[in-house]
Amino acid sequence: MTVDEQTTRVPKMRDAIAIAVALLATGSNTPATVEVACLRPSASFWESRAVLIDMLIEQGMPIRGSADDSYWIWIDGFGNGLLTIGEFELWFYERLPAWQ
């Protein structure tokens, strides 16, 4: 991972961790929220995506797409700089339909 990739990702994870800590301070201590609050600030979205999504669901946040379709989560993650092009590319190419 390059320094540029790391610096674009770290603030985003720090924001997610800060939100989780704030939720804990208000008494909203769901299991995934506790896990997110305990993440290290240098954690990547790739490593933490499942627990972040779980926290959003536990907190009643609307998640675009169904549980079986993570399209919008991946698009948002890539669009907000949480995923590198390589991480997004793996997911994207697995879902392209075969050419006839």
C-alpha positions in Angstrom: 0.0 0.0 0.0 1.4 3.4 -0.9 1.5 6.4 1.4 -1.2 8.2 -0.7 -3.5 5.2 -0.4 -3.0 5.0 3.3 -3.6 8.7 4.0 -6.8 8.7 2.0 -8.2 5.8 3.9 -7.1 6.5 7.5 -9.2 9.7 8.0 -12.3 7.8 6.8 -11.7 5.0 9.2 -11.0 7.5 12.0 -14.3 9.1 11.2 -16.1 5.7 11.5 -14.3 5.0 14.7 -15.2 8.4 16.1 -18.9 7.9 15.2 -18.8 4.5 17.0 -17.3 6.0 20.1 -19.9 8.8 20.1 -22.7 6.1 19.8 -21.2 4.2 22.7 -21.2 7.5 24.7 -24.9 7.8 24.1 -25.6 4.3 25.3 -26.0 2.7 21.9 -23.7 -0.2 22.6 -24.5 -2.8 20.0 -21.9 -5.5 19.4 -20.7 -4.2 16.0 -20.6 -0.6 17.4 -18.2 -1.8 20.1 -16.1 -3.7 17.5 -15.8 -0.6 15.3 -14.9 1.6 18.3 -12.1 -0.8 19.1 -10.6 -0.7 15.5 -7.1 0.7 15.1 -7.1 4.0 13.2 -4.9 2.5 10.5 -7.4 -0.3 9.7 -8.5 -0.4 6.1 -12.1 -0.5 4.8 -11.2 -3.9 3.2 -10.4 -5.4 6.6 -13.3 -3.7 8.4 -16.1 -3.6 5.9 -18.2 -6.4 7.4 -18.2 -5.0 10.9 -18.9 -1.5 9.6 -21.9 -2.7 7.6 -23.1 -4.6 10.7 -22.8 -1.5 12.8 -24.9 0.5 10.3 -27.5 -2.2 10.2 -27.6 -2.5 14.0 -28.0 1.3 14.3 -30.9 1.3 11.9 -29.1 3.0 9.0 -30.6 2.4 5.6 -28.3 0.3 3.4 -28.9 0.6 -0.3 -29.3 -2.8 -2.0 -30.4 -6.1 -0.5 -28.4 -8.3 1.8 -27.6 -10.4 -1.3 -26.6 -7.4 -3.4 -23.7 -5.4 -2.0 -23.5 -3.2 -5.2 -24.1 0.1 -3.6 -21.9 -0.6 -0.6 -19.0 -1.4 -3.0 -19.8 1.6 -5.2 -19.9 4.0 -2.3 -16.7 2.5 -0.8 -14.9 3.0 -4.1 -16.4 6.4 -4.7 -15.5 7.7 -1.3 -11.9 6.5 -1.5 -12.3 3.7 1.0 -11.3 1.0 -1.6 -8.4 1.1 -3.9 -8.9 0.4 -7.6 -7.4 -3.0 -7.2 -9.8 -4.0 -4.4 -12.8 -2.7 -6.4 -11.6 -4.3 -9.6 -11.6 -7.8 -8.1 -15.2 -7.4 -6.9 -16.2 -5.7 -10.2 -14.8 -8.3 -12.6 -16.3 -11.2 -10.6 -19.7 -9.8 -11.4 -19.4 -8.9 -15.1 -21.6 -11.2 -17.2 -19.9 -13.5 -19.6 -19.7 -12.3 -23.2 -21.7 -14.4 -25.7 
